[in-house]
Amino acid sequence: AADFPLGESMFAGVEGNFHFGSGPIEAEYGASARLGFRTQGGSKIYARGGYQWVDLDVENLTGVSEDFLDDNNIDTPDVGGDYLIGLGVEVPVSSVVLRANVDTIAFDTLRGTIGVGFKF
């Protein structure tokens, strides 16, 4: 994420993501903007919004081979996307950032994620 100060404690930023998979979801990628505030201890609390794409392995997901779909002229989209909104917090610890998010994509799913980021 790249954040830019908006006064003493507010900030706005942008971020991108890319995730690899080996099951029904081969990859997931997106971009979002975020708006939040920084606490006195350096933690960031923010809301974010953007767009998320998902690259599906249709054969793994449905059990129907891609050859069968191609042979029968069945065009099945394997990439889908929709808007993402969520809330998150980042806590700095030495040279890393601990991060937790709760997101929804088009209000169809709700997921919580945690992660570790490295500062450069």
N, C-alpha and C positions, 0 to 999 in steps of 0.2 A: 504494500500500500504506500502511496505517496500522499502525505497530508500537508495542508497549508493552513497556517494560523489565521483565524478571523477574530482578532482581539486577544484578550488575555487568556481566556480558557476555551473558547470555541475553536473548532477546526472544520475544514472540509477536505475531502480527499477522494482519490480514485484508486481502484484496485482491480486486478485481474486474477483469474485462477484457471488451472488446468489440472485434471486428475486422470490418471490412467486406470484402467480396470481390465479384468480378464474373464468376466462373466457376462451376464446379459447386458451390462453397461460397459462398453469398451472405453469410453472417455466422457468427460464432463468438463465444460469450459464456459467461462462467462466474464463479464465486466460489470462493475457497479461503482456507484458514487456513494460516499458516506458523509454524514454530518453528525458532529457530536461535540463533547466537551472533555477537557483534560482535568483530572483531579489534581490537588496539590502534590500528591505522591507520584504523579506522572502517569497514572492509569487513564485509559481512554474509554469512554462509554459512548456508543454511537448507534444511529439508525442507518440502514443502507438500503439502496434500491438499485436494480439493474436488470440484466437479462442473462439467462442461463440456457445453454444448449446441452443436450445429452445425445451421444452417439451410441446407438443400440446395436447389439449383435442379434438380429432378428431370429436367426436359426437357434441360437442358444436360448433365447427368450421363449420361442413358440414351439420348438422341436420340429419345425418344417424347414427342410433344406433350402438353401438359396438356389440351388440348381432347379428344384421343383418350381419355385416361384418364377425363375427366369424362363424355364421351358413352357410355362403356362401363361406367360405375359402378365404376371401379377406383380404390380409395382407397389412395393411396401416401403414407405419412407423409413429410413433408419436413423434420421436425425430429427429431433424435436426440440423446441425451445419455447420459453415463456418468461414472463417477468418474475423477478425475485425481490422480495422485501424481507427485512429482518432486523434484529437487534444484536449488538455484540459488545464485548468488553475486551480490552487488552491490558495486561499488567506487565510492566517491565521488571525483569529480574536479571541483573547484571547485563550481559551482552545479548540476551534473548528476550523474547516477548511471549508470554503465555496468553492464549487467545481462546475465547469461547463465543459461539454464535448460536442463535436460534433463527432459522430461516423458513420461509415458505415459498414455493414456486406456484404461482397462480392460485393460491389457497387450496391446492389439491393435496399437498404434502406438507408435513411439518417435520423438520429435522434439527437436531442439535449436533454441533461439532465442537471439538476442542483441538488445539494445535499448538505448536511451538514455532515461532518465527525467529529468524536471525537478523540482527541489525548489521548493516554495512556502513 
